[in-house]
Amino acid sequence: MIVLKNKKIIFFIALPIVILFVVCIFGLSQSSDTENTTLPEDTVASENEKPVNGVIKGTDGWLYYASTLGDYTGSGNASDRKIYNTAHNIALMQEFCESLGVSFVFTAAPNKNSVYYENMPSFYKRNTENNNIARLIPLLKNENVNFVDLFTLFSESEEPLYLKTDSHWNNKGALIAFGAILEALKKDYEPYEDGSFVYEARECGDLEKALEKDTPAFEENYYYTEELGFTYKTKTESVEEPLILTGNPAASGRLVMFRDSFGNSLLPFMADNFSSACFSKGVPYMLEKFIQVYSADHVIVEVAERNVTDYAVAPPVFSGLEKELSPDIAEKDGISATVNIKASENAMDYLKIYGAINGDEAFTEVFVEINGKCYEAFTVSDTEGDYSYLLYLPKDRLSGIDADVKIYISANGMAVKAAEQLVSLEDF
């Protein structure tokens, strides 16, 4: 009995000490973890350096868009597979256009701090060597995409081609981009550099406006003063509008241009150099429909650098390209894929065939065979991960009650069957 009591005494004396010890160790561990954790790239050193309304205040009056920090610091880097998916889907876009005899050009408008980084706050560490666009450009070249490299072109200019208080290029930068794009299209165009320009302080930048100052500053920009020959075919009040149609009977060629806000200042020059032009901001791109409806013989795709991986998530809508696989299909354990079919939410006369792939990550391309016809699919990044696929097909391509769907994955000429499924088409 005496021993038992001593044990109880020792236990009740020791328990608080043990608890205190554990709490201390846990606290030290948490402190250590905090000290060893890299601060998020959008963390700032002081209140004065924090973005205000999405605006980073740089030195010498330069303002930057906070959404570009992920590209600037590398903290927003996508996976290698997502970068591959982006390049692959852009390449399929070009291949589809060229299969119709339509010329194609793709360009990415650089984030302002990708070209003009000297005035970024020093707290943000520049790390662009392996960011998304740096890894994407070599893949675009490998895929033979007709890509206009504005990063190199703008970096070679001795004068600023972006506005200090806006997230976009100035009108001289737009004109340089315009010329480079049409040269890549091998399209004759009107050179405007020798025309009449005025340089006036009548530009209130989007970043300046976002700061909501009582008296916002106005900045100098170049303005072309000569009359252009195009007219609007839509009731257009602003170049910000999502769909704009133009015409110029004195010009030649029919253009469809998918663009974002960087295309606002490109639009007048583009419109002036084509007999008809369609400018669309809609996403995903209705590529096939727009080529058909507007009888396009040229397609231009322009996107801001910060959004370039969107093509891995929301590829354009067009009929999958028919392809031939080798008759020798390899067998490989552990390879599988899911199969789903539904009407497209964006274009109801198309079906979406989609799913996810499991297995060997060395395989890159995905092919979908339906009732004996084989098509190359987009490689997609979605909620399932970076190894998904998507194929669009017009509903009238499929007839009958059921569809025999087979999924193949391929790399270096070797194909492996990942799935085979009989899918009912009665609901479509």
N, C-alpha and C positions, 0 to 999 in steps of 0.2 A: 504493500500500500504506500509505503514511503517513497519507493522508486517511482511509482505511477504518478504521485503528486508532483514530484520533481520534474517529471517529463512534461506535465501540464504547465508547470511554471515556466520551464525553458521555452516551451512552444509559444505561450502568450507573450513572453518577453521578446522572442526572436521574430515573431510575425511582423510587427511594425517595422523592424529593421530590414527584413527581407523586402517588404513592400516599398520602403523608402529607396532601397538599393535598386530595385527594378525600375521605379519611376525615374531615378537619376540616369540609369543606363539608357532607358528609352528616350529621355530628353536629350542626352548627349548624342544618341543615334540620330534623332530627328534634326538636331543642330548640325551634325556632320553632313547629313543628306542635303540640307539646305545650302551649306557652304559649297558642296561639290556639284550642285545642280547648276547648269548653265542658265543664265537668266534668259527669259524669252527675248527674242530679237526686238520686239516692239516695246520692251521695257525701257524707260528713259531715266537719265541720271537725276533730273530735277523736274519740278513742276513746269518750269519754263520750256522744257524740251518735249513735253508730251504733245502728241497731235491734238489739235483743236478742230472739232467738226470734220475729222478725217484729213486734216491738213498738217503737214510737217513744215515748220518754219525753219528755213535754212539761213545761211549768211547772205549778206549783200542783197536782201530783198527777195531771194529765191524761195519759192514755195513748191512743195512736193506733195503728191497724193499718197496718203498713208497706205492705201491698198497695194502699193508697189513694194512695200518693205520686204515681203516674202521673197521676191526676186532679187532685191538688192542685197539682202543679208544671207540668202540661201536657206532661210528658215522655212520657206514655202516650197521647197523642192519636192517634186512628185517622184514616185518610184520610177525605176528604169523601165518597167513594163508599161507604165502609163505614158511615158515619153514615147516608147515604141508605138503604142496604140495611136497616139496623136499623129505621128509621122505616117503610119500605115494608112490611117483613114484619110489624111490629106492626099496621099498618093492615089488612093482609090477614087477620090473626087476628081483628080486630074485625069486618071485613066478613063473614067466615065465620060468626061467632057470630050476627050480626044477620040473616043469610040464613036462620037457623033460628029466629028469633024470640027469641034469647037475648041479654040485655043484657050489656055488656062494659065493664070499667074496667081501665085500666093505670096503675100507679104505680111510681116508682123511690124506694127508700129512700135518702136522702142519706148519703154517707160522713160520718162524724162531723166530720172537718175541713173539710167543705164548709159546715157551719153554725157549728161552734165551732172556729174557726181561731186565735183569739187566743192559745191556749196551745201552739200548735205551736212547735217549736224555730225560732228566727229564721233559722237557716242555710238552711232550706228556703224557697225563694222562692215565694210563692203566685202562681199564674197560672191562674186558673179562668175568665177571661172567654171563652176560646175552647176550653175543654176539651170532652170528649165530650158531657156532658149539656147544656152550654150551647149546643152546636150542634144537639143532637138535639131539644130542646124546641120550637123554632120549626117544625121539620119535622113533628113530631107534630101541632102545631096546624094546619099546612097540610093535613095528611092527615085532619083532623077526628077524630083519635083522642080518645076520652074519657079524658083524662089528668088525674090528680090531682097537682097541683104541691105536693109536701110541702116543697120547698126554700123557697118563699115563705112557706108557712104556718108552718113551724118558725122561720124567721128573724124572724117577727113576735112570737114568744112572748118574754115578759120573763124567764121562768125556764128553766133548762136542761131540755131534753127528752131528753138522752142521758146515759148513765152515764159518770162520769169514767174508770172502770177497765174498761170494756167497749166493744166496737165497735158496740153497738146502742143504740137508743133505750131510755129507761126506760119504765115502765108507763104513766106519764102521756102520754109521747110516743106510745106505742102506741094509747092511747085516743083521742087527737086524730086520728091517722092513720085509725083505725077509723071515726070519725064522718065524716071527709071522704070516705072511700071509699064508704060507704053512701049518703051524700048524692048523690054522683056517680052511683050506681046508681039514684037516686030510690026508694030502699027505706026504708020505715019501720023504725026501730030503737029499741032501748031506750037512753036516755041514762044513762050510768053516773056522770056527773060529780057528781051530787047524792047518790050512794050513800056507803056507809061505807068509808073507806080508812084504813089505818095506814101510817105512814112509819117504816120500821125498817131497821137496818143488818144485813141478812141476805143481801146480794147480793155474791158473789165473782165479779167480772167475768172474761170470757174472756181479756182481755189481762193482767189481774192473775195469772191462773192460768198463762198462758204464760211469765211471768217465773220461775216455779218457785221462789218464795221459801220460806224455811223457815216463815215465819208470814205467809201472804197476808192482805191487808187486806179487810175487808168494808165494803160501801158501802150507804148508805141508798137505798131504792127504795119506790115506792108499791105497796101490796097491797090489792086489793079484797077485802073480808071477807064480803060477802053471798053467799049460795048462788046459783049459776047453774042454769038449768033444763035444760041439755043433758046428754046422756050419750054416752059413747063406744060406737060400734058395732064397733070393732076392739079387739083386746087391746093397748091403748095404755099404755105405761109412761112415755113421755116425749114431749113435743111436738117433739122432734128427729126423730122417726121419719118415714120417707119417705112413708108413706101412712097417713092417719088419716081415719076416717069417724065422723061424729057425727049425733045426732038430737035434736030438741026438738019434741014434738007440740004445744006451745003456740005455736010460731012458724010462720011461713009462708015459702014460697020454697025452692028447691033450688039449692044453691051448689056450684060447682066452683072451687076456688082453687088456682092454681099459685103457689108461694111458696118462699122460702128461709128462712134463720134469722131474718130480721127478722119473719117471719110467726109465729114461736113465741109472742110475746106478743099478737099479734092473734087467734090461734086461739080462745081461750075466748070472746071477745066475738063473733066471727063465728059460732061454733058455736051460741051462745045465741040468735041472731037468725034462724036458718033451720031449717025443719022437718027438712031433711037437708043435710049438707055433706060434701064430699070435699076434703081438703087433700093436695096432692101436691108433692113435691120432685123428682120424676123429670124428667130432661132427655134428649132433647127432649120437650116436652109432648105427651102423647097426647090432643090436644084433641078430635078428633072422637069417639074411643072413649069418653072420659070423659063427654062431653055425652050420648052415647047411653046408656051403662050407668047413669049416675046421674040421668038425666032432668033435667038442669040447665036452669034458666031464668035463671041468673046466672053469669057467669064473671068472676073477679077474677084479675089477673096482677100479682104484686109481685116486684120484683127489686132487689137492691142496686145502687146507682149504679155501683160498680166493675165490675159484670158486665153492664152494660146492652147492650153491643155483641155479646153472645153470640147475640142473635137474628139477627145477620148471618151467623153461623157454623152454628148449629144451630136452624133454625126449627122450629116445632111441626109435628106430623104431622096433616094432614087433607086431604081430597080437594080438589084444585084447583078454584077457582071458574070456572065456564063464563063466557066472555066473547065478545063479538062484535067482530071487527075490521072496519074499513072495507074494502069490496070492492076499493078502489083501493090496491093495494100498490105502493109506490115501488121504484124500482131504484137501488141505490147501490153503487158499486165499493168493494172492500176490506172488505166486511162478511162475516163468516163465523162459524160456531159449530160446536162439536163436539156430538155426540149420543151419549148412553149410557143404557142401561136395565138395571136390575137389581132384584132383590127388596130391600126395605128391611131393613137390619140391625136396626132397632128395632121394626118391625111387619111381620111376614112376609106378611101379607095385602095389603100395599101394594107397588106398584112405584115405584121412583125413576127419574124421567127427569131427567137432569142433564147439564151440560156447561159450556163456557166460551165467551165471546163475544170476537171480535176485531174491531176497527174503530173506528168513531166513538164517542167517549166521551160525546157529547151524548145518545145514546139511553139511556133509563132503564128502562122496563118491558120485560119479556120474556114472550112468549106462546108456548105450545106447542100446536100443532094435531096431533091424533092421529085418524086415520081420519075427518077432516072435522069433529071437535069441537075447539073452541079453549078453552084454559084459561090463566089468568094464573099465572105461576110466581113463586116467591120469587127475589129477587136476593140472591146469596150471595157472601160472602168466604171463600175457601179457599186451599189451597196453590197454586192457579193464579193467584190474585190476587183483586181485588175485583169482577171482571166475570164472575161465574159465575151459573148459574141452577139451580133445583131445583123439581121438581114431584112431588107425591105423588098417586097414583091407586090406588084399590082394584083388585085384580087382576080382579074380576068386571066392571069397566067395559070391559075389553078382551076381544074375542072374535076368533077366527080365528088363523091361523098367523103372519101378518105384520102389522106396524103401519106405516102411512105417517106419518112424523113430520116436521113442518115447524116451524122455529123462526123467530119474528118478533121483532124489537126495535122499540120504539116510543117516540116522544116527541112531545108536543104534537099528538096525533092522527094523526101520520104513522107508518106502519108500513113496515118493510123486511124482506124475507125474508133470513134469514141462513144457513139450511141446510134441506135436505130429504134425508131418508134413509129407506130401507125397513129396518125392524128386525125380526128374527125373534123371535117370542114362544114358540117351541116349548119353551124351557127354563123357562118360567114357568107 
